Amino acid sequence: MSRGPVLIDLEDAEAAQPALAPAVPDDDIAAQGEAMQKVAALATRRASPLTRWFWSLALALTGFVLSLAAWDYVTGLLARSPLLGGIATVLIGLILVILIIVAIRELAAFGRLRKLDAVQRQANAALETQDLKAARAVVTALEQLYKDRADTSWGRAELKQAREEVLDADGLIGRAETALLAPLDARAAREVEAAARQVATVTAIVPLALADVFAALTANLRMIRRVAEIYGGRSGTLGSWRLTRTVLTHLVATGAVAVGDDLIGSVAGGGMLSKVSRRFGEGVINGALTARVGVAAIEVCRPLPFHATPRPSVTTLVRHALAGLFSSR
């Protein structure tokens, strides 16, 4: 058997030209912000009516069984030992009182969020109609909203003086915005930057599966809750989740929770980092998407629309958040 070289004759085939070969697709290293995409899908997913009925009935049945078991336990304990039965009755009563307090706090939280939304609608209507009387009503509502907060005392004093000096709705609401809300806007922006920094860091450094999704979900929930608290809409657990769903549903509907060339190009080093390291690129994009969620939360929770002051820029927020964390060159 011959072991010499094998010659393959390519008579009619064109000579191979490496320069004309198609580029190798790099979809596997492209940063797309997968963690934030999954968080948005999780928060905005709506269960079917059949699923909601199932969980409602399961919860009602569980509560009924637990209540009946507690009743039988306490009555049996009272028959056997009145002292121990009395102690158990007091403890169960305290638990019920705590549950009632929690329910009242949740209802109050929903009321505060509705109040912010109502003031924002009144302000939009006053600006559209240029109604000075309606604008003064908005200012009164803002003063009532922040009357117990020491960090707004200087702004409320300035606004009280401007109420009679400014004689047009546009100027009065603009004065209220700069006097009362400008310091709160700065605090809200710092919360958004902190959340974006945390999400970007965890995504880039922690290699564990679903760790970035968990970090993004918890950071966004905490960020939205803190933004609501800054503007006076302290929300409970259910209120925070409902507010998060509202914000993310709006972003998904408008296509804002998506990665485009403008987002990658505007974020410091996002495109270059995604070519060098998928994890770093994902960190930058997830941080940018978190900043988008934060800006939407500010717009939802802010009692006045952005009119006299500019809307926060996602690019600026992300650059401040990631300054020194990722290289921009």
C-alpha positions as CSV (number, residue, x, y, z in Angstrom):
1,M,0.0,0.0,0.0
2,S,1.4,3.4,-1.0
3,R,1.9,5.9,1.8
4,G,2.8,8.9,-0.4
5,P,0.9,12.2,-0.6
6,V,-2.6,12.2,-2.0
7,L,-3.2,14.8,-4.7
8,I,-6.8,16.0,-5.3
9,D,-7.3,17.7,-8.6
10,L,-9.6,20.7,-8.6
11,E,-10.0,21.2,-12.3
12,D,-13.3,23.1,-12.6
13,A,-13.5,24.4,-9.0
14,E,-12.5,28.0,-8.2
15,A,-9.3,28.5,-6.2
16,A,-10.1,28.9,-2.5
17,Q,-9.8,32.5,-1.5
18,P,-9.8,33.1,2.3
19,A,-10.5,36.8,1.9
20,L,-13.9,36.0,0.3
21,A,-15.0,33.6,3.1
22,P,-18.0,34.9,5.1
23,A,-17.3,36.3,8.5
24,V,-17.8,34.0,11.5
25,P,-21.0,35.1,13.3
26,D,-20.3,36.5,16.8
27,D,-23.9,36.1,18.1
28,D,-22.6,34.1,20.9
29,I,-20.6,37.0,22.4
30,A,-23.0,39.8,21.6
31,A,-24.3,41.5,24.8
32,Q,-28.0,41.7,24.8
33,G,-28.8,42.3,28.5
34,E,-30.3,38.9,29.0
35,A,-30.8,39.3,32.8
36,M,-32.9,42.4,32.4
37,Q,-34.9,40.8,29.5
38,K,-35.7,37.9,31.8
39,V,-36.7,40.3,34.7
40,A,-39.0,42.2,32.4
41,A,-40.6,39.0,31.1
42,L,-41.0,37.7,34.7
43,A,-42.5,41.0,36.0
44,T,-44.9,41.6,33.1
45,R,-46.1,38.0,32.6
46,R,-49.8,37.7,33.4
47,A,-51.3,34.4,34.5
48,S,-54.3,33.0,32.7
49,P,-57.7,33.3,34.4
50,L,-57.7,29.6,35.1
51,T,-54.4,29.9,36.9
52,R,-55.6,32.9,38.9
53,W,-58.7,31.0,40.0
54,F,-56.6,28.0,41.0
55,W,-54.3,30.0,43.2
56,S,-57.1,32.0,44.7
57,L,-59.1,28.9,45.6
58,A,-55.9,27.2,46.9
59,L,-55.1,30.2,49.1
60,A,-58.7,30.3,50.4
61,L,-58.7,26.6,51.2
62,T,-55.3,26.8,52.9
63,G,-56.6,29.7,55.1
64,F,-59.8,27.8,55.9
65,V,-57.9,24.7,56.9
66,L,-55.4,26.6,59.0
67,S,-58.1,28.6,60.8
68,L,-60.1,25.4,61.5
69,A,-57.0,23.7,62.8
70,A,-56.2,26.6,65.0
71,W,-59.7,26.7,66.3
72,D,-59.7,23.0,67.2
73,Y,-56.3,23.3,68.8
74,V,-57.2,26.3,71.0
75,T,-60.6,24.9,72.0
76,G,-59.0,21.5,72.8
77,L,-56.3,23.2,74.8
78,L,-58.8,25.3,76.7
79,A,-60.7,22.2,77.7
80,R,-57.5,20.5,78.9
81,S,-55.7,23.5,80.4
82,P,-57.5,26.9,80.6
83,L,-54.1,28.7,81.3
84,L,-52.4,27.2,78.3
85,G,-55.5,27.8,76.1
86,G,-55.6,31.4,77.2
87,I,-51.9,31.9,76.3
88,A,-52.5,30.3,72.8
89,T,-55.6,32.5,72.3
90,V,-53.6,35.7,73.1
91,L,-50.8,34.7,70.8
92,I,-53.2,34.0,67.9
93,G,-54.9,37.3,68.6
94,L,-51.6,39.1,68.4
95,I,-50.8,37.5,65.1
96,L,-54.2,38.5,63.7
97,V,-53.7,42.1,64.9
98,I,-50.3,42.2,63.1
99,L,-51.8,40.9,60.0
100,I,-54.5,43.6,60.1
101,I,-51.9,46.3,60.6
102,V,-49.9,45.0,57.6
103,A,-53.1,45.0,55.5
104,I,-53.8,48.6,56.6
105,R,-50.3,49.7,55.7
106,E,-50.6,48.1,52.3
107,L,-53.9,49.9,51.7
108,A,-52.3,53.2,52.8
109,A,-49.4,52.5,50.4
110,F,-51.8,52.1,47.5
111,G,-53.5,55.4,48.6
112,R,-50.2,57.3,48.6
113,L,-49.3,56.0,45.1
114,R,-52.8,57.0,43.8
115,K,-52.3,60.5,45.4
116,L,-49.0,61.0,43.4
117,D,-50.7,59.9,40.3
118,A,-53.7,62.3,40.9
119,V,-51.4,65.3,41.4
120,Q,-49.5,64.5,38.2
121,R,-52.7,64.3,36.2
122,Q,-53.9,67.6,37.7
123,A,-50.5,69.2,36.8
124,N,-50.7,67.9,33.2
125,A,-54.3,69.3,32.9
126,A,-53.2,72.7,34.3
127,L,-50.3,72.9,31.8
128,E,-52.5,72.0,28.9
129,T,-55.2,74.5,29.7
130,Q,-52.9,77.1,31.3
131,D,-55.4,77.4,34.1
132,L,-53.9,79.5,37.0
133,K,-56.5,78.3,39.5
134,A,-55.8,74.7,38.7
135,A,-52.0,75.3,39.0
136,R,-52.5,76.9,42.4
137,A,-54.5,73.8,43.4
138,V,-51.6,71.6,42.3
139,V,-49.2,73.7,44.4
140,T,-51.5,73.3,47.4
141,A,-51.6,69.6,46.9
142,L,-47.8,69.5,46.7
143,E,-47.5,71.5,50.0
144,Q,-49.9,69.1,51.7
145,L,-47.9,66.1,50.3
146,Y,-44.6,67.3,51.7
147,K,-45.7,69.3,54.7
148,D,-44.2,66.8,57.2
149,R,-40.8,66.5,55.5
150,A,-38.0,68.6,56.7
151,D,-35.9,68.2,53.5
152,T,-38.6,70.2,51.6
153,S,-39.0,73.1,54.1
154,W,-36.8,75.5,52.1
155,G,-38.6,74.7,48.9
156,R,-42.1,75.0,50.5
157,A,-41.1,78.4,51.9
158,E,-40.0,79.6,48.5
159,L,-43.1,78.2,46.8
160,K,-45.4,79.9,49.4
161,Q,-43.8,83.3,48.4
162,A,-44.1,82.5,44.7
163,R,-47.7,81.5,44.8
164,E,-48.9,85.2,44.7
165,E,-46.0,86.5,42.6
166,V,-46.3,84.2,39.6
167,L,-49.5,84.9,37.6
168,D,-49.4,82.2,35.0
169,A,-49.8,78.4,35.3
170,D,-46.7,77.5,33.3
171,G,-44.4,79.6,35.5
172,L,-46.1,78.5,38.8
173,I,-45.8,74.8,38.1
174,G,-42.2,75.3,36.8
175,R,-41.4,77.2,40.1
176,A,-42.8,74.4,42.1
177,E,-40.8,71.9,40.1
178,T,-37.5,73.6,40.6
179,A,-38.1,74.5,44.3
180,L,-39.6,71.3,45.6
181,L,-38.6,68.5,43.2
182,A,-35.1,69.3,42.0
183,P,-33.4,68.1,45.3
184,L,-35.6,65.0,45.2
185,D,-34.7,64.4,41.5
186,A,-31.0,64.4,42.5
187,R,-31.6,61.8,45.2
188,A,-33.7,59.6,42.9
189,A,-30.9,59.8,40.3
190,R,-28.4,58.6,42.8
191,E,-30.6,55.6,43.7
192,V,-30.8,54.7,40.0
193,E,-27.1,55.0,39.6
194,A,-26.5,52.7,42.6
195,A,-28.9,50.1,41.2
196,A,-27.3,50.2,37.8
197,R,-23.8,49.9,39.3
198,Q,-24.9,46.9,41.4
199,V,-26.5,45.1,38.5
200,A,-23.5,45.7,36.2
201,T,-21.1,44.5,38.8
202,V,-22.9,41.3,39.7
203,T,-23.4,40.5,36.0
204,A,-19.8,41.0,35.1
205,I,-18.2,39.3,38.1
206,V,-20.5,36.6,39.4
207,P,-20.4,33.6,37.0
208,L,-23.2,31.6,38.7
209,A,-26.3,30.8,36.6
210,L,-29.3,33.0,37.3
211,A,-27.3,35.1,39.8
212,D,-27.5,38.1,37.4
213,V,-31.3,37.6,37.0
214,F,-31.8,37.5,40.8
215,A,-29.5,40.5,41.3
216,A,-31.3,42.5,38.6
217,L,-34.8,41.6,40.0
218,T,-33.9,42.5,43.6
219,A,-32.0,45.7,42.6
220,N,-34.8,46.9,40.4
221,L,-37.5,46.2,43.1
222,R,-35.5,48.0,45.7
223,M,-34.7,50.9,43.4
224,I,-38.3,51.4,42.4
225,R,-39.4,51.3,46.0
226,R,-36.7,53.8,47.0
227,V,-37.7,56.2,44.2
228,A,-41.3,56.0,45.3
229,E,-40.3,56.8,48.9
230,I,-38.2,59.8,47.8
231,Y,-41.2,61.3,46.1
232,G,-43.6,60.6,49.0
233,G,-45.2,57.4,47.8
234,R,-43.9,54.9,50.4
235,S,-45.1,51.6,49.1
236,G,-45.5,48.2,50.9
237,T,-44.6,44.8,49.5
238,L,-47.7,44.5,47.2
239,G,-47.5,48.2,46.3
240,S,-43.8,47.8,45.3
241,W,-44.6,44.8,43.1
242,R,-47.6,46.5,41.5
243,L,-45.5,49.6,40.8
244,T,-42.7,47.5,39.3
245,R,-45.2,45.7,37.0
246,T,-46.6,49.1,35.9
247,V,-43.1,50.5,35.1
248,L,-41.9,47.4,33.3
249,T,-45.2,46.9,31.4
250,H,-44.9,50.5,30.1
251,L,-41.3,49.9,29.1
252,V,-42.1,46.6,27.3
253,A,-45.0,48.2,25.5
254,T,-42.9,51.0,24.2
255,G,-39.9,48.7,23.3
256,A,-37.6,50.4,25.8
257,V,-36.5,47.2,27.5
258,A,-34.5,46.2,24.4
259,V,-31.0,46.6,23.3
260,G,-30.4,48.8,20.2
261,D,-27.3,50.2,18.6
262,D,-28.0,53.6,20.1
263,L,-27.9,52.1,23.6
264,I,-24.7,50.2,23.0
265,G,-23.0,53.1,21.3
266,S,-24.0,55.7,24.0
267,V,-23.0,53.6,27.0
268,A,-19.3,54.0,28.0
269,G,-17.4,51.1,26.5
270,G,-20.4,48.9,26.0
271,G,-19.7,47.8,22.4
272,M,-15.9,47.4,23.0
273,L,-16.3,45.5,26.2
274,S,-18.8,43.1,24.6
275,K,-16.2,42.2,22.0
276,V,-13.5,41.6,24.7
277,S,-15.7,39.9,27.3
278,R,-19.3,38.8,27.1
279,R,-19.7,39.1,30.9
280,F,-18.4,42.8,30.9
281,G,-20.6,43.6,27.9
282,E,-23.6,42.1,29.6
283,G,-22.9,44.0,32.8
284,V,-22.8,47.3,30.9
285,I,-26.0,46.6,29.0
286,N,-27.9,45.3,32.1
287,G,-26.8,48.4,33.9
288,A,-28.1,50.6,31.1
289,L,-31.4,48.8,31.0
290,T,-31.7,49.2,34.8
291,A,-31.1,52.9,34.3
292,R,-34.0,52.9,31.8
293,V,-36.2,51.3,34.4
294,G,-35.1,53.9,36.9
295,V,-36.0,56.8,34.7
296,A,-39.4,55.3,34.0
297,A,-39.9,54.8,37.7
298,I,-39.0,58.5,38.3
299,E,-41.6,59.6,35.7
300,V,-44.3,57.4,37.2
301,C,-43.6,58.4,40.9
302,R,-42.9,62.1,40.3
303,P,-45.9,64.2,41.3
304,L,-45.1,66.7,38.5
305,P,-44.2,66.0,34.9
306,F,-40.8,67.1,33.6
307,H,-41.5,70.6,32.4
308,A,-39.0,73.2,33.8
309,T,-36.2,70.7,34.5
310,P,-34.8,68.2,31.9
311,R,-35.7,64.6,32.0
312,P,-32.8,62.4,33.4
313,S,-30.6,61.0,30.6
314,V,-30.0,57.3,30.7
315,T,-26.5,57.8,29.2
316,T,-25.5,60.3,31.9
317,L,-26.8,58.1,34.7
318,V,-25.0,55.0,33.4
319,R,-21.7,56.9,32.9
320,H,-21.9,58.2,36.4
321,A,-22.8,54.8,37.8
322,L,-20.0,52.9,36.0
323,A,-17.3,55.6,36.3
324,G,-14.2,53.7,37.4
325,L,-16.0,50.3,37.3
326,F,-15.4,49.7,33.6
327,S,-12.9,51.4,31.4
328,S,-14.5,53.7,28.8
329,R,-11.6,53.3,26.4
